[in-house]
Amino acid sequence: MNSIDAFMTLIQDDLGLPVDDSDVDRALETVPGWDSVHLITLLSMLERETGRSLSLPAALEATTLRGLYDVAVAG
């Protein structure tokens, strides 16, 4: 994952959520269509994409898509 734009494209294309740049810092519970299943699916996709295991506790603490991106790039 080399940019927040690539991360957002992954969410749009692979999760099918209608997000754009304005949703990056929005609280997850207000992102259109977001639910806990999307979180687990996204984490699995990010692990495949990055080739690393991601911290579930860190992901659960993330409150925005940017926060989840930070978990993905921090490994």
C-alpha positions as CSV (number, residue, x, y, z in Angstrom):
1,M,0.0,0.0,0.0
2,N,1.9,3.0,-1.2
3,S,-0.6,5.9,-0.7
4,I,-3.9,6.9,0.9
5,D,-5.3,7.2,-2.6
6,A,-4.5,3.5,-3.3
7,F,-6.1,2.6,0.0
8,M,-9.3,4.5,-0.8
9,T,-9.4,2.9,-4.3
10,L,-9.1,-0.5,-2.6
11,I,-12.1,0.3,-0.4
12,Q,-14.1,1.6,-3.4
13,D,-13.3,-1.2,-5.8
14,D,-12.9,-4.3,-3.5
15,L,-15.4,-3.5,-0.8
16,G,-17.8,-1.6,-3.1
17,L,-18.3,1.3,-0.7
18,P,-19.1,4.7,-2.2
19,V,-16.3,6.6,-0.5
20,D,-14.2,9.5,-1.7
21,D,-11.5,11.8,-0.3
22,S,-14.0,13.6,1.9
23,D,-14.5,10.3,3.8
24,V,-10.9,9.8,4.8
25,D,-11.2,11.6,8.2
26,R,-14.9,10.9,8.8
27,A,-15.8,8.8,11.8
28,L,-16.1,5.2,10.7
29,E,-19.7,4.9,12.0
30,T,-20.6,7.7,9.6
31,V,-18.9,6.3,6.5
32,P,-21.7,5.3,4.0
33,G,-22.3,1.5,4.2
34,W,-19.5,0.8,6.8
35,D,-19.9,-2.0,9.2
36,S,-17.8,-4.5,11.2
37,V,-17.8,-7.0,8.4
38,H,-16.1,-4.4,6.2
39,L,-13.5,-3.9,8.8
40,I,-12.6,-7.6,8.9
41,T,-12.7,-7.9,5.1
42,L,-10.5,-4.8,4.8
43,L,-8.0,-6.1,7.2
44,S,-7.7,-9.4,5.3
45,M,-7.3,-7.5,2.1
46,L,-4.6,-5.2,3.6
47,E,-2.7,-8.2,4.9
48,R,-2.6,-9.8,1.5
49,E,-1.7,-6.4,-0.1
50,T,1.1,-5.6,2.3
51,G,2.3,-9.1,3.0
52,R,2.3,-8.5,6.7
53,S,0.1,-9.3,9.7
54,L,-1.8,-6.3,11.0
55,S,-2.6,-5.5,14.6
56,L,-6.3,-6.2,15.3
57,P,-6.2,-4.2,18.5
58,A,-4.7,-1.2,16.7
59,A,-7.4,-1.6,13.9
60,L,-10.2,-1.7,16.5
61,E,-8.8,1.5,18.0
62,A,-8.9,3.3,14.7
63,T,-11.8,5.7,14.4
64,T,-11.3,6.8,10.8
65,L,-10.3,5.3,7.4
66,R,-7.0,7.3,7.8
67,G,-6.5,5.6,11.1
68,L,-6.9,2.2,9.4
69,Y,-4.5,3.2,6.7
70,D,-2.0,4.2,9.3
71,V,-2.4,0.7,10.9
72,A,-1.7,-0.8,7.5
73,V,1.4,1.2,6.7
74,A,2.8,0.9,10.2
75,G,2.4,-2.9,10.1
